[in-house]
Amino acid sequence: MDGLHLQKDRRVKASPEMRVGMDSGTSDAPTPPAGQDAEFPGWWRALVNLETIRAAAQRLEPVGVRTPLQHHDRLSERYRADVFLKREDQQAVRSYKIRGAYNFIAGIAAQLSTPGVVCASAGNHAQGVAWSCRHLGVRGTIFLPRRTPRQKVDRIRAIGADMVDVRFVGTTFDDAATAAEEYATHAGATIVSAFDHPATVSGQGTVMLEVIQQLGAAPDVAIVPVGGGGLIAGIAACLDGLDAPTTVVGAQPMGAPGMVRSLAVGHPVSIDIEDDFVDGAVVRTPGRIPVAVTADLVSAIHCVPEGRVCTALLDLYQDDGIVAEPAGALAIAALDDVADQIVDTTVVCILSGGNNDVARYDEIIERSLVYRGLKHYFIVELPQQPGSLRRFLDECLGPHDDISLFEALKKSRREYGAALVGIELADRDDLGPLMARMAASGLQIEPVTPGSAIYRYLV
Ligand SMILES: Cc1ncc(COP(=O)(O)O)c(C=O)c1O
């Protein structure tokens, strides 16, 4: 296995013998001794099951968080399947996160003391918590990584108003989680877990209960974005409880494959984040319950390149007028990975969130162009003499090649000066002829390769 894609046997049922040796965990239900989760398949069913998900749905009913399920013609045609989008971007907080957060807080609101609740979040869980705090009259403290997009921070403050206190710490969700734990210990606040508590996972599972009601049956395939794993765990547990034959597929960002790495060893592990672009789904350590449920029930987790996520996000915007955030477009971007397996099936993609910061669109467009092979960068050594730039333009550029960046860097020697040149192509196949013309020109031209330090700075 290459660590990026995982196939598992699905639907392992817990037998009574598997319960032997289990500890009492965070709730009254037993959990396996630390490090032995893989030896007790199905242990999580005592914590998250159809009953807990139905109870969550009942709790959510009066606050009206039902979202549309829409048939999507363009994707259905492209993948020769019936593709539906579950529009969780249409929630009051523009993501499904309100489900888990509200279910959690409403369940304990009556017993909460003054410090109220505390949470760590990459931005969307915080909005769910803020909305629930305000709705239920509970005080909340929210820890966010410093790089949380501005749009999300503004929304959290607007939604929570004077019921929540927002604090910034570190660079990742996990840094925020550590700060939230410390705060909970010294202030006595209750942590609202973003993905690793039965109440949160059960709340997220209500997405699938709704899908089945709206579709009139369970879908053949459900594609779900994965960060800490709360959403996929809730959805898979719901389908498991209903004995539905649905194949559940996860989609993780390529630069943050925490769930894939954890499944490979059978328990949650912390990874180094290689790319934090898909901010909603970037988590170093997935949850214990999510890893266990996913190991037992999920068919595959696909790691989706960030550039493909950007392309899916832009298509949604341009073709459908849908504002998705990167994590929200993950499931749709994963359709390519299952294209051969979904022909003639009914597929539901969870469009999980729509909190996109408008300031991110330049980067989204750039990453999409690079992913589609339409944008390339070069260092060009230009002789310091009149007409050399013209020579580069005349001899190297094709009729449809466009210079999108030109930056004189420095004189490398007295007779030469280097320039950084970005070229946008009309068609990815134009790259071969461009490279051939560059080679024939006799100019010294070096492609800036993906992965190099300068490339990471550019894209
Ligand atoms: C929009 C969106 N999609 C997907 C995810 C990943 O969810 P989970 O952590 O439940 O796997 C998140 C997490 O914050 C999110 O905000």
PDBQT file of the ligand as one rigid body, heavy atoms in Angstrom, charges set to zero:
ROOT
HETATM    1  C1  LIG A 501     -16.230  22.177   5.440  1.00  0.00    +0.000 C 
HETATM    2  C2  LIG A 501     -15.594  21.001   6.129  1.00  0.00    +0.000 A 
HETATM    3  N1  LIG A 501     -15.570  19.837   5.485  1.00  0.00    +0.000 NA
HETATM    4  C3  LIG A 501     -14.996  18.750   6.042  1.00  0.00    +0.000 A 
HETATM    5  C4  LIG A 501     -14.393  18.803   7.281  1.00  0.00    +0.000 A 
HETATM    6  C5  LIG A 501     -13.755  17.584   7.880  1.00  0.00    +0.000 C 
HETATM    7  O1  LIG A 501     -14.574  17.091   8.882  1.00  0.00    +0.000 OA
HETATM    8  P1  LIG A 501     -14.195  16.035   9.992  1.00  0.00    +0.000 P 
HETATM    9  O2  LIG A 501     -13.193  16.658  10.908  1.00  0.00    +0.000 OA
HETATM   10  O3  LIG A 501     -15.490  15.744  10.664  1.00  0.00    +0.000 OA
HETATM   11  O4  LIG A 501     -13.613  14.861   9.279  1.00  0.00    +0.000 OA
HETATM   12  C6  LIG A 501     -14.424  20.007   7.996  1.00  0.00    +0.000 A 
HETATM   13  C7  LIG A 501     -13.833  20.109   9.321  1.00  0.00    +0.000 C 
HETATM   14  O5  LIG A 501     -13.754  21.153   9.926  1.00  0.00    +0.000 OA
HETATM   15  C8  LIG A 501     -15.043  21.143   7.398  1.00  0.00    +0.000 A 
HETATM   16  O6  LIG A 501     -15.077  22.314   8.028  1.00  0.00    +0.000 OA
ENDROOT
TORSDOF 0
